[in-house]
Amino acid sequence: MIKFLQTSFTGAAAFWFLMGTSAYAQQHLPTPIEQAKVPIEAAELDAEVAEVDDEAAEVDEKTSGPALWRVSDEDTTVYLFGTVHALPVGIDWFKGNVADALSSSDILVTEVMTTPETTAEMQSIITDKGILPQGETLRGMLSDDQKVSYDAAMAKLGMPNTAFDRFEPWYASMMLSMLPLMKEGYSPGNGVEAVLTKHGGEDKARGQLETLEFQMSVFDELPLPSQIDFLMQAANGVDSIKPMLDSMVAEWLEGDADALAGLMNKGLTDSVLADRLLYQRNLVWADWIDNRLEKPGAVFMAVGAGHLAGDKSVQSALADRGITVCRIQ
């Protein structure tokens, strides 16, 4: 589950919350990630000719990079772009067809819209949904073996093992998943949504598919065993979270949706979590796109890349409705 946390939805909310409330946001310099490789078609062409002419170079610039899809009819176009909610600095991905698609769109639609009030809103939601009843503690919900793993993870982060004792397991899971990345330079300020918003400009209309409260409710309403399972995955994998996300970002940069899905599927060990965090919402978003096709115009829709990969992706849900999805990058 941790494997697709950052390419699903919770990374956006959790990272923005941490930026406003955690000193970890100020620690460590960003760690650049290797840039996208040239597509295999271009590599084969390079082997045959000594020099790529300007026209071929322009085609490669337009079509290489993170995956982009298009859904369209006579008078409506919806671009589908998978995001990573937080990234280090120095990753050059906004170009080619992605830049053109955003420029030609009437509106940028993301899962949620972040504003200057987002941190305060997140704090209010966590207070309302994330705090345990008086007399209960997080560590009191864990078995002896689970406590050992959890305490070890907290020690690695340099935090007291009681730091999250007043919070429900889902909230502690988010923190254990996000803090190692924050320490290594991952930031929502470098994330895809932030870059799209910047390049879209103030005049670009904005829309959102969900609210922060809804996204947090998805976690809050998980059965307790699923919440604890999520927590223990985060605790046991605290050392591998950053390398794991590095690998996922590399696949995202290369536009390899199948490889990204393969990495994600290794973490889909809890069917309840997977269904609520990914599959149910994919169906809702497919309905949204289906309905949006009834209205003329162009939409750039950016959602966590995990929703656009695998057998139960948004594209699969659209195909089940008889809607053709064309990959253009």
C-alpha positions as CSV (number, residue, x, y, z in Angstrom):
1,M,0.0,0.0,0.0
2,I,2.8,2.4,0.7
3,K,4.1,1.8,-2.8
4,F,1.1,3.7,-4.3
5,L,0.5,6.2,-1.5
6,Q,2.4,8.9,-3.3
7,T,0.9,8.2,-6.7
8,S,-2.6,7.9,-5.3
9,F,-4.1,10.9,-3.5
10,T,-3.0,11.1,0.1
11,G,0.4,12.4,-0.7
12,A,-1.0,15.8,-1.7
13,A,-2.9,16.3,1.5
14,A,-0.3,14.9,3.9
15,F,2.6,16.8,2.3
16,W,0.8,20.1,2.4
17,F,-0.1,19.5,6.1
18,L,3.5,18.6,6.9
19,M,4.9,21.7,5.1
20,G,2.9,23.9,7.5
21,T,3.4,21.9,10.7
22,S,6.7,20.0,10.6
23,A,10.3,21.1,11.0
24,Y,11.3,18.2,8.7
25,A,10.2,20.5,5.8
26,Q,13.4,22.5,6.4
27,Q,15.8,19.5,6.7
28,H,18.2,18.1,4.0
29,L,18.8,19.3,0.5
30,P,16.7,17.8,-2.3
31,T,18.0,14.7,-4.0
32,P,17.7,14.8,-7.8
33,I,16.4,11.7,-9.6
34,E,17.7,10.4,-12.9
35,Q,16.0,12.0,-15.9
36,A,13.7,10.1,-18.3
37,K,15.3,7.9,-20.8
38,V,14.8,8.3,-24.6
39,P,12.0,5.9,-25.8
40,I,13.2,2.7,-27.3
41,E,11.9,3.7,-30.8
42,A,14.2,6.8,-30.7
43,A,17.1,4.8,-29.4
44,E,16.8,2.3,-32.3
45,L,16.7,5.1,-34.7
46,D,19.8,6.6,-33.2
47,A,21.6,3.3,-33.8
48,E,20.8,3.5,-37.5
49,V,21.8,7.1,-38.2
50,A,24.7,9.2,-37.0
51,E,22.6,12.3,-36.4
52,V,18.9,13.0,-35.6
53,D,17.5,15.8,-37.7
54,D,15.5,18.7,-36.3
55,E,12.2,17.2,-37.2
56,A,12.9,13.9,-35.5
57,A,14.2,15.7,-32.4
58,E,10.9,17.7,-32.2
59,V,8.9,14.5,-32.4
60,D,10.9,13.0,-29.6
61,E,10.4,16.1,-27.5
62,K,6.7,15.9,-28.0
63,T,6.2,12.3,-27.2
64,S,8.7,11.2,-24.5
65,G,8.1,11.6,-20.8
66,P,5.3,10.9,-18.4
67,A,2.2,9.3,-19.9
68,L,-0.6,11.4,-21.2
69,W,-4.0,10.2,-22.5
70,R,-6.8,11.8,-24.4
71,V,-10.6,11.2,-24.4
72,S,-12.6,13.1,-26.9
73,D,-15.7,13.4,-29.0
74,E,-17.0,15.9,-31.5
75,D,-16.7,19.0,-29.3
76,T,-15.0,17.9,-26.0
77,T,-11.5,16.8,-25.1
78,V,-10.4,15.5,-21.7
79,Y,-6.7,15.0,-21.2
80,L,-5.7,12.5,-18.5
81,F,-2.3,13.0,-16.8
82,G,-0.9,11.0,-13.9
83,T,0.8,13.0,-11.2
84,V,3.3,12.5,-8.4
85,H,2.1,14.8,-5.6
86,A,5.6,15.7,-4.3
87,L,9.0,15.6,-6.0
88,P,12.6,16.8,-5.5
89,V,13.9,19.7,-7.4
90,G,15.6,19.4,-10.8
91,I,13.2,17.1,-12.6
92,D,12.3,18.4,-16.1
93,W,9.0,16.9,-17.2
94,F,6.8,19.9,-18.2
95,K,7.2,20.0,-22.0
96,G,6.0,18.5,-25.2
97,N,2.5,17.3,-25.4
98,V,1.9,17.8,-21.7
99,A,2.6,21.5,-22.0
100,D,0.6,21.8,-25.2
101,A,-2.4,20.0,-23.7
102,L,-2.4,22.2,-20.6
103,S,-2.1,25.4,-22.7
104,S,-5.0,24.4,-25.0
105,S,-7.3,23.4,-22.1
106,D,-10.0,25.6,-20.7
107,I,-9.7,24.3,-17.2
108,L,-7.2,22.4,-15.0
109,V,-8.9,19.8,-12.8
110,T,-7.0,18.1,-9.9
111,E,-8.1,15.8,-7.1
112,V,-8.2,18.7,-4.7
113,M,-7.1,22.4,-5.0
114,T,-4.6,23.7,-2.5
115,T,-4.9,27.2,-1.3
116,P,-3.3,29.4,1.5
117,E,-6.0,28.0,3.8
118,T,-5.2,24.4,3.1
119,T,-2.9,23.9,6.1
120,A,-5.5,25.3,8.5
121,E,-8.2,23.2,6.9
122,M,-6.0,20.1,7.2
123,Q,-5.4,20.8,10.9
124,S,-9.1,21.2,11.5
125,I,-9.9,17.9,9.8
126,I,-7.2,16.0,11.7
127,T,-8.5,17.4,15.0
128,D,-12.0,16.3,14.0
129,K,-11.2,12.9,12.5
130,G,-7.7,11.8,13.6
131,I,-7.7,12.0,17.4
132,L,-8.5,9.0,19.5
133,P,-11.1,9.1,22.3
134,Q,-9.8,10.1,25.7
135,G,-8.1,7.2,27.4
136,E,-7.1,5.4,24.2
137,T,-3.6,5.4,22.7
138,L,-2.2,4.3,19.4
139,R,0.4,2.0,20.9
140,G,-2.2,0.5,23.1
141,M,-3.9,-0.9,19.9
142,L,-0.8,-2.7,18.9
143,S,0.5,-6.2,19.8
144,D,3.9,-6.6,21.4
145,D,5.5,-7.5,18.1
146,Q,3.8,-4.5,16.4
147,K,5.0,-2.2,19.1
148,V,8.6,-3.3,18.6
149,S,8.4,-2.5,14.8
150,Y,6.6,0.8,15.4
151,D,9.0,1.9,18.1
152,A,12.0,1.0,15.9
153,A,10.6,3.1,13.0
154,M,10.0,6.1,15.2
155,A,13.6,5.9,16.5
156,K,14.9,5.9,13.0
157,L,13.0,9.1,12.4
158,G,14.4,10.6,15.5
159,M,11.0,10.9,17.2
160,P,9.6,9.7,20.6
161,N,7.6,6.5,20.2
162,T,4.7,8.3,21.9
163,A,4.6,11.2,19.4
164,F,1.5,10.0,17.7
165,D,-0.1,8.2,20.6
166,R,-3.2,10.5,20.6
167,F,-3.9,9.8,16.9
168,E,-5.7,7.1,15.0
169,P,-3.6,4.5,13.1
170,W,-4.4,6.0,9.7
171,Y,-2.9,9.4,10.6
172,A,0.3,7.8,12.1
173,S,0.6,5.8,8.9
174,M,0.5,8.9,6.8
175,M,3.2,10.6,8.9
176,L,5.5,7.5,8.8
177,S,5.1,7.4,5.1
178,M,5.7,11.1,4.5
179,L,8.4,12.1,7.0
180,P,11.2,10.0,5.4
181,L,10.5,11.7,2.0
182,M,10.3,15.1,3.5
183,K,13.7,14.5,5.1
184,E,15.1,13.6,1.7
185,G,13.9,16.7,-0.1
186,Y,10.5,15.6,-1.6
187,S,8.1,18.6,-1.5
188,P,4.7,19.4,-2.8
189,G,6.2,22.7,-4.0
190,N,8.0,20.7,-6.6
191,G,5.1,18.3,-7.2
192,V,3.2,17.9,-10.4
193,E,0.1,19.8,-9.3
194,A,2.1,22.8,-8.2
195,V,4.0,22.9,-11.5
196,L,0.7,22.6,-13.5
197,T,-0.9,25.4,-11.5
198,K,2.1,27.6,-12.0
199,H,2.2,27.1,-15.8
200,G,-1.5,27.3,-16.1
201,G,-1.4,30.8,-14.7
202,E,-3.9,32.8,-12.7
203,D,-6.3,33.0,-15.6
204,K,-6.6,29.3,-16.0
205,A,-10.0,28.1,-14.6
206,R,-9.6,25.4,-11.8
207,G,-11.7,22.5,-10.7
208,Q,-11.4,19.7,-8.2
209,L,-12.8,16.1,-8.1
210,E,-12.9,15.8,-4.3
211,T,-12.5,17.7,-1.1
212,L,-9.8,17.3,1.6
213,E,-12.4,16.3,4.0
214,F,-13.6,13.5,1.7
215,Q,-10.0,12.3,1.2
216,M,-9.3,12.1,4.9
217,S,-12.7,10.4,5.5
218,V,-11.6,7.6,3.2
219,F,-8.8,6.8,5.6
220,D,-10.8,7.6,8.8
221,E,-13.6,5.2,7.7
222,L,-11.3,2.2,7.1
223,P,-11.8,-0.8,9.4
224,L,-9.4,-0.7,12.3
225,P,-7.5,-3.9,11.1
226,S,-6.8,-2.2,7.7
227,Q,-5.6,1.0,9.5
228,I,-3.2,-1.0,11.6
229,D,-2.1,-3.0,8.6
230,F,-1.3,0.3,6.8
231,L,0.6,1.5,9.9
232,M,2.7,-1.6,10.1
233,Q,3.6,-1.5,6.4
234,A,4.8,2.1,6.9
235,A,6.7,1.1,10.0
236,N,8.4,-2.0,8.5
237,G,9.2,-0.2,5.3
238,V,10.4,3.1,6.7
239,D,14.0,2.5,5.3
240,S,12.7,1.6,1.9
241,I,10.1,4.3,1.3
242,K,12.4,6.8,-0.3
243,P,14.2,4.3,-2.6
244,M,10.8,2.8,-3.5
245,L,9.4,6.2,-4.5
246,D,12.6,6.9,-6.5
247,S,11.9,3.8,-8.5
248,M,8.3,4.7,-9.1
249,V,9.2,8.2,-10.1
250,A,11.7,6.8,-12.6
251,E,9.0,4.7,-14.2
252,W,6.7,7.7,-14.2
253,L,9.3,9.8,-15.9
254,E,9.8,7.2,-18.6
255,G,6.0,6.9,-19.1
256,D,6.0,3.2,-18.3
257,A,2.5,2.8,-16.9
258,D,2.8,-1.0,-16.9
259,A,6.0,-1.0,-14.8
260,L,4.5,1.5,-12.5
261,A,1.5,-0.7,-12.0
262,G,3.8,-3.6,-11.3
263,L,5.6,-1.8,-8.6
264,M,2.2,-0.7,-7.1
265,N,0.7,-4.2,-7.2
266,K,3.5,-5.5,-4.9
267,G,2.0,-3.3,-2.2
268,L,-1.7,-4.1,-2.7
269,T,-1.9,-6.6,0.2
270,D,-5.1,-5.3,1.7
271,S,-8.1,-5.5,-0.6
272,V,-10.2,-3.1,1.5
273,L,-7.5,-0.4,1.3
274,A,-7.0,-0.9,-2.4
275,D,-10.7,-0.9,-3.1
276,R,-11.4,2.3,-1.2
277,L,-8.3,4.3,-2.0
278,L,-8.1,3.4,-5.7
279,Y,-10.8,1.3,-7.4
280,Q,-14.0,2.9,-6.1
281,R,-12.7,6.3,-6.8
282,N,-11.5,5.3,-10.3
283,L,-15.1,4.4,-11.1
284,V,-16.4,7.7,-9.8
285,W,-13.9,9.6,-11.9
286,A,-14.7,7.6,-15.0
287,D,-18.3,8.7,-14.5
288,W,-17.2,12.3,-14.1
289,I,-15.4,12.1,-17.5
290,D,-18.3,10.4,-19.1
291,N,-20.6,13.2,-17.9
292,R,-18.1,15.9,-18.8
293,L,-18.1,14.7,-22.4
294,E,-21.6,16.1,-22.6
295,K,-20.2,19.7,-22.3
296,P,-18.1,21.3,-25.0
297,G,-14.5,22.4,-24.2
298,A,-11.1,21.1,-23.3
299,V,-10.2,19.8,-19.8
300,F,-6.7,18.9,-18.4
301,M,-7.4,16.4,-15.6
302,A,-4.5,15.5,-13.4
303,V,-4.8,12.7,-10.8
304,G,-2.4,10.5,-8.9
305,A,-0.5,8.3,-11.4
306,G,-1.6,5.2,-9.5
307,H,-5.1,5.8,-10.7
308,L,-4.0,5.6,-14.3
309,A,-2.1,2.3,-14.1
310,G,-3.2,-1.3,-13.8
311,D,-6.2,-3.4,-14.6
312,K,-8.7,-1.4,-12.6
313,S,-7.5,2.0,-13.8
314,V,-9.6,5.0,-14.8
315,Q,-8.9,4.1,-18.4
316,S,-10.3,0.5,-17.8
317,A,-13.4,1.9,-16.3
318,L,-13.9,4.2,-19.3
319,A,-13.4,1.3,-21.7
320,D,-16.1,-0.6,-19.8
321,R,-18.4,2.3,-20.7
322,G,-17.5,2.1,-24.4
323,I,-15.3,5.2,-24.2
324,T,-12.1,5.2,-26.2
325,V,-8.9,6.4,-24.5
326,C,-6.0,7.3,-26.7
327,R,-2.5,7.6,-25.3
328,I,-0.7,10.6,-26.9
329,Q,2.5,10.5,-24.8
